[in-house]
Amino acid sequence: MSYQSLYQQKRLSAADAIRLVRNGDTIVVPTAVGEPPTLLTALSEQRRDFRDVRVAQILAVRKYDYFDPETVDHVRHEAYFFSGASRAGGQAGWIDYIPAYFSELPTLIERGLTPADVVFSMASPMDEHGFFSLALAADYTMAAIEKARAVVLEINPNVPFANGDCHIHISQVAALVESEEPVLEVGLPKIGPVQEAIGKYVAELIPDGATLQIGYGAIPDAVVMQLTHKHDLGIHTEMVGDGIMTLVEAGVVTNRKKNVHQGKMLATFALGSKKLYRFMNRNPALEMHPVDFTNDPWLAGQNDNLHAINATMQVDFLGQCGSESLGTAPYSGTGGQADFVRAANRSRGGKAFIVLPSTARDDTISRIVPTLTPGTHVTTGKNDINYVVTEHGVAQLRGKSAQQRCAELIAIAHPDFRGELREAARKMNLL
């Protein structure tokens, strides 16, 4: 049977395709814009027909109707990482959370420690060899495909066909649903003077020839905007976005100095504009791979001069970073921050930057604190921390004593809070 005949045989409406889901199943959905809106809308519409179905995903970008506390006995979201769509439900307790390093999610799925009964994913149109590309998010989805009883793809001509380990064959697919709506676009965060100042400090510490991992957010993007005068940068990251595309277009990214996949940019998911998605299509300089490859600290750390840039919400005197909760209230998740901090620490000449504004709530709260707010989830630990950067300067903590760390962090806190921070430090015998 030809690939096109197989395609037509497996082509279903979304309403019919979701009948492949059984009560008690866990549906694995890719990161962010890799989520299939037609399938998840159909699941939402028929959610009361199911019992105890879970939808497991990092970074949901749309709040579907199944995000409903009244119907969680039917279909319930389960977050590997909270987003604006899932955060309120997580804080209220009707959306559950699976803590894990991003790099280890495929292993948890492969070993059966977290279930993957069905996969729902966006995909590119099929090529002449019968393959689809999961270009928008290879992440943990490729591992879930190997475990799942049924794989259902939403085929969309606006999804790029990317290179790398992100392909699935028609023979592996149980059902296909077609859609043509544009892939969701996510714009660059707003960059203000605080973010610009932090970005400048970080950019000054990034040499020509460095390989970059750039997290999502206004501060990492502020760093990117100040790197257009650099030379021979490389990309080994988890997320490819418009900032990285801008550096490529400026001729700054060549990937010539990389030790792993020289000449290639590596990422595991995409988040950006229509222009970015077009840029990804069959681009020989870009490969999309599963997250246990891109975020493996041992592999990423083989690149010399790996520079990792990630944001946090709070840092204590020892350098512990609370990046995923506000006290006990969940806010985001572990993601890949710890993966790349450890990778940069392994890298010859590498640097791991944790960036944050010095204050919150209109300068009424210091983000540099004596101890993390009780219940805060520690994301980057004191033994892994390297550089902490605020708009007031840079603190390099790796190899420093507790007292040295305390002094360096107070020096980059907002001036209005340094007096009370010093007083707290004295009471803790750190000054």
Buried (B, 14 or more C-beta within 10 A) or exposed (E): EEBEEBBEEBBBEBEEBBEBBBEEBBBBBBBBBBBBBBBBBBBBBBBEBBEBBBBBBBBBBBBBEBBBEEBBEBBBBBBBBBBEBBBBBBBEEBBBBBEBBBBBBBBBBBEEEBBBBBBBBBBBBBBEEBBBBBBBBBBBBBBBBEBBEBBBBBBBEBBBBBBBBBBBEBEBBBBBBBBEEEBBBBEBBEBEEBBBBBBBBBBEBBBEBBBBBBBBBBBBBBBBBBBEEBBBBBBBBBBBBBBBBBBBEEEBBBBEBBBBBEEBBBBBBBBBBEEBBEBBBEBEBBBBBBBBBBBBBEBBBBBBBBBBBBBBBBBBBBBBBBBBBBBEBBBBBBBBBBBBBBBBBBBEBBBBBBBBBBBBEEEEEBBBBBEBBEEBBBBBBBEBBBBBBBBBBBBBBBEBEBBBBBBBBBBBBBEEBBEEBBEBBEEBEBB
